[in-house]
Amino acid sequence: MSKRARSIAIQWGIFAVGLGAVGAVLYSTVSWAKLGDAYFRWDVFKAQFPVMITEGVVNTLFYTFIAFTGGLVFALIAATMRQSQVVPARWLATTYVEVLRALPALLTILLVGYGIKIAFSDYEIPGFFNQNYGKGGLALALVAGAYMAESIRAGLQAVPKGQTEAARSLGLSSRQTLRRIVMPQALRIVVPPLTNEFVLLLKDTSLLYVLGVTVGERELVTIANQARSASFNSTPLTAAAVCFIAITLPLTYLVKWVERRTEMRTR
Protein backbone atom coordinates (compact mmCIF):
# COMPACT_ATOMS: atom_id res chain seq x y z
CA MET A 1 0.00 0.00 0.00
CA SER A 2 1.36 3.40 -0.97
CA LYS A 3 1.86 6.17 1.53
CA ARG A 4 -1.07 8.16 0.09
CA ALA A 5 -3.42 5.16 0.16
CA ARG A 6 -2.42 4.41 3.74
CA SER A 7 -3.12 8.02 4.74
CA ILE A 8 -6.56 7.90 3.13
CA ALA A 9 -7.36 4.59 4.87
CA ILE A 10 -6.37 6.05 8.24
CA GLN A 11 -8.57 9.10 7.65
CA TRP A 12 -11.52 6.87 6.75
CA GLY A 13 -10.91 4.81 9.88
CA ILE A 14 -10.84 7.88 12.11
CA PHE A 15 -14.00 9.18 10.46
CA ALA A 16 -15.83 5.86 10.90
CA VAL A 17 -14.83 5.53 14.56
CA GLY A 18 -15.81 9.14 15.30
CA LEU A 19 -19.12 8.80 13.48
CA GLY A 20 -19.88 5.57 15.32
CA ALA A 21 -19.06 7.15 18.69
CA VAL A 22 -21.30 10.16 18.03
CA GLY A 23 -24.10 7.89 16.79
CA ALA A 24 -23.84 5.69 19.90
CA VAL A 25 -24.02 8.72 22.22
CA LEU A 26 -27.01 10.19 20.39
CA TYR A 27 -28.83 6.84 20.25
CA SER A 28 -28.41 6.27 23.98
CA THR A 29 -29.15 9.81 25.21
CA VAL A 30 -31.68 11.47 22.86
CA SER A 31 -35.41 10.85 23.37
CA TRP A 32 -36.16 10.19 19.71
CA ALA A 33 -39.85 9.46 20.23
CA LYS A 34 -40.43 12.77 22.01
CA LEU A 35 -38.31 14.64 19.46
CA GLY A 36 -40.26 13.12 16.58
CA ASP A 37 -43.60 13.95 18.20
CA ALA A 38 -42.52 17.54 18.85
CA TYR A 39 -40.99 18.38 15.46
CA PHE A 40 -42.09 15.80 12.89
CA ARG A 41 -45.83 15.18 13.22
CA TRP A 42 -47.10 14.66 9.70
CA ASP A 43 -50.66 15.83 10.40
CA VAL A 44 -49.41 19.13 11.86
CA PHE A 45 -46.91 19.50 9.00
CA LYS A 46 -49.63 19.12 6.34
CA ALA A 47 -51.87 21.62 8.11
CA GLN A 48 -49.32 24.40 7.46
CA PHE A 49 -49.98 24.29 3.73
CA PRO A 50 -50.92 26.00 1.51
CA VAL A 51 -50.78 29.15 3.71
CA MET A 52 -47.07 28.57 4.36
CA ILE A 53 -46.49 29.04 0.62
CA THR A 54 -49.26 31.40 -0.48
CA GLU A 55 -48.55 33.86 2.32
CA GLY A 56 -45.28 32.91 4.02
CA VAL A 57 -43.06 32.27 1.00
CA VAL A 58 -44.62 35.08 -1.04
CA ASN A 59 -44.16 37.65 1.73
CA THR A 60 -40.65 36.42 2.55
CA LEU A 61 -39.62 36.97 -1.07
CA PHE A 62 -41.43 40.32 -1.17
CA TYR A 63 -39.67 41.58 1.98
CA THR A 64 -36.37 40.39 0.51
CA PHE A 65 -37.01 42.19 -2.79
CA ILE A 66 -37.90 45.45 -1.00
CA ALA A 67 -34.85 45.22 1.27
CA PHE A 68 -32.44 44.31 -1.52
CA THR A 69 -33.67 47.02 -3.90
CA GLY A 70 -33.62 49.69 -1.21
CA GLY A 71 -30.30 48.44 0.14
CA LEU A 72 -28.73 48.62 -3.30
CA VAL A 73 -29.84 52.25 -3.65
CA PHE A 74 -28.42 53.11 -0.20
CA ALA A 75 -25.22 51.22 -1.01
CA LEU A 76 -24.63 53.00 -4.32
CA ILE A 77 -25.18 56.39 -2.68
CA ALA A 78 -22.94 55.57 0.29
CA ALA A 79 -20.18 54.05 -1.84
CA THR A 80 -20.20 57.06 -4.17
CA MET A 81 -20.11 59.48 -1.23
CA ARG A 82 -17.14 57.63 0.26
CA GLN A 83 -15.27 58.30 -2.99
CA SER A 84 -16.24 61.98 -2.94
CA GLN A 85 -13.78 64.86 -2.57
CA VAL A 86 -16.26 66.51 -0.16
CA VAL A 87 -14.99 65.56 3.29
CA PRO A 88 -18.36 65.87 5.15
CA ALA A 89 -19.93 63.58 2.55
CA ARG A 90 -17.26 60.96 3.19
CA TRP A 91 -17.74 61.29 6.96
CA LEU A 92 -21.52 60.95 6.65
CA ALA A 93 -21.27 57.85 4.46
CA THR A 94 -18.63 56.30 6.70
CA THR A 95 -20.76 56.92 9.79
CA TYR A 96 -23.77 55.27 8.16
CA VAL A 97 -21.80 52.22 7.08
CA GLU A 98 -19.92 51.72 10.34
CA VAL A 99 -22.90 52.32 12.65
CA LEU A 100 -25.31 50.06 10.75
CA ARG A 101 -22.72 47.31 10.52
CA ALA A 102 -22.02 47.62 14.26
CA LEU A 103 -25.68 47.31 15.29
CA PRO A 104 -27.42 43.91 15.38
CA ALA A 105 -29.99 43.64 12.60
CA LEU A 106 -32.69 42.84 15.16
CA LEU A 107 -32.01 46.08 17.04
CA THR A 108 -32.13 48.10 13.80
CA ILE A 109 -35.49 46.54 12.95
CA LEU A 110 -36.86 47.50 16.37
CA LEU A 111 -35.49 51.04 16.19
CA VAL A 112 -36.83 51.68 12.69
CA GLY A 113 -40.06 49.72 13.06
CA TYR A 114 -41.21 51.51 16.20
CA GLY A 115 -39.29 54.75 15.68
CA ILE A 116 -40.82 55.88 12.36
CA LYS A 117 -44.28 56.47 13.80
CA ILE A 118 -42.86 58.34 16.81
CA ALA A 119 -40.41 60.44 14.80
CA PHE A 120 -43.03 61.58 12.29
CA SER A 121 -46.01 61.68 14.65
CA ASP A 122 -46.77 65.31 13.64
CA TYR A 123 -47.08 64.36 9.98
CA GLU A 124 -49.21 61.98 8.00
CA ILE A 125 -46.98 59.03 7.13
CA PRO A 126 -47.70 57.33 3.78
CA GLY A 127 -49.72 54.16 4.26
CA PHE A 128 -46.94 51.92 2.99
CA PHE A 129 -44.67 52.96 5.88
CA ASN A 130 -47.46 52.31 8.37
CA GLN A 131 -47.42 48.72 7.20
CA ASN A 132 -44.77 46.19 8.11
CA TYR A 133 -43.87 45.94 4.44
CA GLY A 134 -42.56 49.49 4.61
CA LYS A 135 -41.13 49.50 8.15
CA GLY A 136 -39.58 46.05 7.94
CA GLY A 137 -38.37 46.52 4.39
CA LEU A 138 -36.76 49.87 5.23
CA ALA A 139 -34.99 48.47 8.29
CA LEU A 140 -33.54 45.56 6.35
CA ALA A 141 -32.65 47.87 3.45
CA LEU A 142 -30.63 50.10 5.78
CA VAL A 143 -28.74 47.09 7.13
CA ALA A 144 -28.18 45.59 3.69
CA GLY A 145 -27.10 48.94 2.28
CA ALA A 146 -24.30 49.26 4.84
CA TYR A 147 -22.85 45.87 3.93
CA MET A 148 -23.35 46.23 0.19
CA ALA A 149 -21.74 49.69 0.28
CA GLU A 150 -18.50 48.09 1.44
CA SER A 151 -18.69 45.51 -1.35
CA ILE A 152 -19.30 48.20 -3.96
CA ARG A 153 -16.50 50.36 -2.55
CA ALA A 154 -14.14 47.40 -2.80
CA GLY A 155 -15.29 46.90 -6.38
CA LEU A 156 -14.64 50.55 -7.22
CA GLN A 157 -11.15 50.31 -5.78
CA ALA A 158 -10.51 47.10 -7.72
CA VAL A 159 -10.94 48.88 -11.06
CA PRO A 160 -7.42 49.68 -12.36
CA LYS A 161 -6.51 53.35 -12.00
CA GLY A 162 -5.36 53.29 -15.60
CA GLN A 163 -9.01 53.08 -16.65
CA THR A 164 -9.77 56.32 -14.81
CA GLU A 165 -6.69 58.07 -16.15
CA ALA A 166 -7.49 57.01 -19.71
CA ALA A 167 -11.07 58.28 -19.39
CA ARG A 168 -9.92 61.62 -18.00
CA SER A 169 -7.38 61.96 -20.80
CA LEU A 170 -10.21 61.55 -23.29
CA GLY A 171 -11.99 64.53 -21.77
CA LEU A 172 -14.52 62.82 -19.52
CA SER A 173 -15.35 64.56 -16.26
CA SER A 174 -15.01 62.83 -12.87
CA ARG A 175 -18.75 62.16 -12.78
CA GLN A 176 -18.82 60.79 -16.32
CA THR A 177 -15.79 58.62 -15.61
CA LEU A 178 -17.45 57.17 -12.52
CA ARG A 179 -20.80 56.59 -14.24
CA ARG A 180 -19.60 55.29 -17.60
CA ILE A 181 -16.26 53.64 -16.92
CA VAL A 182 -15.68 52.77 -13.26
CA MET A 183 -19.16 51.89 -11.98
CA PRO A 184 -20.06 49.34 -14.73
CA GLN A 185 -16.79 47.48 -14.16
CA ALA A 186 -17.14 47.64 -10.38
CA LEU A 187 -20.69 46.27 -10.47
CA ARG A 188 -19.51 43.35 -12.57
CA ILE A 189 -16.90 42.58 -9.92
CA VAL A 190 -19.32 42.78 -6.97
CA VAL A 191 -22.15 40.73 -8.49
CA PRO A 192 -21.20 37.57 -6.50
CA PRO A 193 -21.12 39.28 -3.07
CA LEU A 194 -24.34 41.15 -3.87
CA THR A 195 -26.02 37.88 -4.82
CA ASN A 196 -24.80 36.38 -1.57
CA GLU A 197 -26.26 39.37 0.31
CA PHE A 198 -29.63 38.60 -1.28
CA VAL A 199 -29.50 35.11 0.23
CA LEU A 200 -28.58 36.53 3.64
CA LEU A 201 -31.43 39.04 3.43
CA LEU A 202 -33.84 36.23 2.66
CA LYS A 203 -32.95 34.61 5.96
CA ASP A 204 -32.93 37.91 7.86
CA THR A 205 -36.63 38.39 7.06
CA SER A 206 -37.21 35.91 9.88
CA LEU A 207 -36.35 38.73 12.32
CA LEU A 208 -39.40 40.76 11.28
CA TYR A 209 -41.63 38.74 13.59
CA VAL A 210 -40.64 41.19 16.37
CA LEU A 211 -42.79 43.88 14.70
CA GLY A 212 -45.95 41.88 15.32
CA VAL A 213 -46.70 41.21 11.66
CA THR A 214 -50.42 40.84 11.00
CA VAL A 215 -52.28 38.33 8.84
CA GLY A 216 -51.57 39.04 5.19
CA GLU A 217 -48.10 40.46 5.93
CA ARG A 218 -46.66 37.42 7.71
CA GLU A 219 -43.43 35.82 6.55
CA LEU A 220 -42.43 32.20 7.12
CA VAL A 221 -41.19 32.39 10.70
CA THR A 222 -44.16 34.43 11.92
CA ILE A 223 -46.62 31.93 10.45
CA ALA A 224 -44.66 29.02 11.92
CA ASN A 225 -44.41 30.64 15.35
CA GLN A 226 -48.11 31.46 15.49
CA ALA A 227 -49.01 27.94 14.38
CA ARG A 228 -46.67 26.51 17.00
CA SER A 229 -48.44 28.48 19.72
CA ALA A 230 -51.86 27.41 18.46
CA SER A 231 -51.03 23.70 18.08
CA PHE A 232 -48.68 23.38 21.09
CA ASN A 233 -46.33 21.57 18.74
CA SER A 234 -43.07 22.64 17.05
CA THR A 235 -43.66 20.90 13.72
CA PRO A 236 -44.63 24.24 12.05
CA LEU A 237 -41.03 25.35 12.62
CA THR A 238 -39.90 22.29 10.66
CA ALA A 239 -42.28 23.25 7.84
CA ALA A 240 -40.79 26.76 7.76
CA ALA A 241 -37.28 25.26 7.73
CA VAL A 242 -38.19 23.09 4.73
CA CYS A 243 -39.48 26.16 2.87
CA PHE A 244 -36.32 28.13 3.62
CA ILE A 245 -34.14 25.25 2.42
CA ALA A 246 -36.20 24.92 -0.77
CA ILE A 247 -35.63 28.63 -1.50
CA THR A 248 -32.06 29.18 -0.32
CA LEU A 249 -30.38 26.07 -1.73
CA PRO A 250 -31.09 26.97 -5.38
CA LEU A 251 -30.01 30.55 -4.65
CA THR A 252 -26.79 29.29 -3.07
CA TYR A 253 -25.98 27.28 -6.19
CA LEU A 254 -26.87 30.35 -8.27
CA VAL A 255 -24.29 32.36 -6.29
CA LYS A 256 -21.63 29.72 -7.00
CA TRP A 257 -22.53 29.74 -10.71
CA VAL A 258 -22.32 33.55 -10.83
CA GLU A 259 -18.93 33.43 -9.10
CA ARG A 260 -17.60 30.93 -11.65
CA ARG A 261 -18.91 33.02 -14.55
CA THR A 262 -17.36 36.16 -13.08
CA GLU A 263 -13.99 34.43 -12.64
CA MET A 264 -14.07 33.21 -16.26
CA ARG A 265 -14.79 36.72 -17.54
CA THR A 266 -12.00 38.32 -15.50
CA ARG A 267 -9.31 35.91 -16.70
Residue pairs with C-beta under 8 A, 6 or more apart in sequence:
1 9
37 233
38 233
38 234
38 235
39 234
39 235
39 237
39 238
40 235
40 238
41 233
41 235
44 227
44 231
44 233
44 235
44 236
45 235
45 236
45 238
45 239
47 227
47 231
48 223
48 224
48 227
48 235
48 236
48 239
48 240
49 239
51 223
52 220
52 223
52 224
52 239
52 240
52 243
53 243
55 215
55 216
55 218
55 223
56 218
56 219
56 220
56 222
56 223
56 224
56 240
56 243
57 220
57 243
57 247
59 217
59 218
59 219
59 220
60 202
60 205
60 219
60 220
60 243
60 247
61 202
61 247
62 133
63 133
63 136
63 137
63 140
63 205
63 208
63 219
64 198
64 201
64 202
64 205
66 133
66 137
66 140
66 141
67 136
67 137
67 140
67 141
67 143
67 144
67 201
67 204
67 205
68 141
68 144
68 197
68 198
68 201
69 141
70 137
70 138
70 140
70 141
70 142
70 144
70 145
71 140
71 141
71 142
71 143
71 144
71 145
71 147
71 148
71 197
71 201
72 144
72 145
72 148
72 194
73 141
73 145
74 96
74 141
74 142
74 144
74 145
74 146
74 148
74 149
75 144
75 145
75 146
75 147
75 148
75 149
75 151
75 152
76 149
76 152
77 93
78 93
78 96
78 97
78 145
78 146
78 149
79 93
79 149
79 150
79 152
79 153
79 156
80 178
81 89
81 90
81 92
81 93
82 90
82 93
82 94
82 97
82 149
82 153
83 153
83 156
83 178
84 90
84 93
93 149
96 145
96 146
96 149
97 146
97 149
97 150
98 146
99 146
100 108
100 142
100 143
100 145
100 146
101 146
101 147
101 150
103 111
103 143
105 139
105 140
105 143
105 204
105 207
106 207
106 210
108 139
108 142
108 143
109 136
109 139
109 140
109 207
109 208
109 210
109 211
110 210
110 211
111 139
112 135
112 138
112 139
112 142
113 132
113 135
113 136
113 139
113 210
113 211
114 211
116 125
116 129
116 135
116 138
117 125
117 130
126 134
128 134
129 135
129 138
131 217
132 208
132 211
132 212
132 213
132 214
132 217
133 217
135 211
136 205
136 208
136 211
136 213
140 201
140 204
140 205
140 208
143 204
144 197
144 201
147 197
148 190
148 193
148 194
148 197
151 190
151 193
151 194
151 197
152 186
152 187
152 190
154 190
155 185
155 186
155 187
155 189
155 190
156 182
156 183
156 186
158 186
158 189
159 181
159 182
159 185
159 186
159 189
163 181
163 182
163 185
164 177
164 181
164 182
167 176
167 177
167 180
167 181
168 174
168 177
172 180
172 181
188 262
188 265
189 262
189 266
191 258
191 262
192 255
192 258
192 259
192 262
195 251
195 254
195 255
195 258
196 255
198 251
199 248
199 251
199 252
199 255
202 244
202 247
202 248
202 251
203 244
203 248
205 219
205 220
205 221
206 219
206 220
206 221
208 219
208 221
208 222
209 219
209 221
209 222
209 225
213 219
213 222
218 226
220 240
220 243
220 244
221 240
223 236
223 240
224 236
224 237
224 239
224 240
225 236
225 237
227 236
228 234
228 235
228 236
228 237
